Amino acid sequence: MSDPRIRRAGVAVAALLALTGLVACGDGGDKEKDPPPEAPSTQTTAAEPDPGPATGACYVLQYDAAVAPTSTVDAVDCAQPHTSVTFAIGAIDAVVDGHLLAVDSDRVQAQVSSACPSQLLTYVGGTLTNLRLSMIRSIWFTPTVEQSDDGATWYRCDAVLLDGASKLADLDGDLKGVLDAPTVPDRYAMCGTAAPDAPDFERVRCSAKHSWRAIDVVVFDAADYPGVKQVRAAGRTRCEDAAADVAEDPLTFKWGYEWPTKEQWAMGQKFGRCWTAD
């Protein structure tokens, strides 16, 4: 955009030369006059679009930052301690019926919260059961409103390793293929500080001090929550048998069952976990 002061000066110069030309004509002169100088103009270069994050990038995130919808934390060298690694990048589909939705709308956030967990298994390897018996989780971020206004349409999926209820563990590298083994390594496996129904129960990694271990999952196919009575009854035989199978003495063992609540079901957890004293 040109400077208005320059533009006004150019107009003034042109007017003055025109007036001079009229006077010269009145005097009978026929000398050609130079055309008025053009006012200089400036051009504004459009900002480069946000390139977005990159797969394989590592970050140092605290738990509160990991569960936030956006992140402005810079990536770090993956050779140094970090708590999250980006395993997938995608593009937000924010157009519905010809209307552009805000990046922080419920529909856009729901799209991303479904896309990232569904891609985590491909990254960490192994089976879905192994993943559900581990402390590995996916987190996700979308652009800030300002970044979205500048044209950013990416979403970012990171893998993290929980280290208790509200802490992330440091990662030595990435988590690619770490669950390919037949059993979940203790560094990633889910254990408990007490029985799953105990008041002081807390989920921890099995490499930490613990007294119970998650050993199997009970999956439900129903679309709607079946109710507490039904989901609780579904795991009794399954979990007791699973605990007997891993017990040193099948006649003396302890087992537990953690069934999904209605709230967990609504968030996508349609399975329960079997536990045994470890």
Secondary structure, 3 states (H helix, E strand, C coil): CCCHHHHHHHHHHHHHHHHHHHHHHHCCCCCCCCCCCCCCCCCCCCCCCCCCCCCCCEECCCHHHHCCCCCCCCCECCCCCECEEEEEEEECCCEECCEECCCCCHHHHHHHHHHHHHHHHHHHCCCHHHHHCECEEEEEECCCHHHHHCCCCEEEEEEEEECCCCCECCECCCCCCCCCCCCCCCCCEEEECCCCCCCCCCEEECCCCCCEEEEEEEECCCCCCCCHHHHHHHCHHHHHHHHHHHCCCCCCCCEEEECCCHHHHHCCCCEEEEEEEC
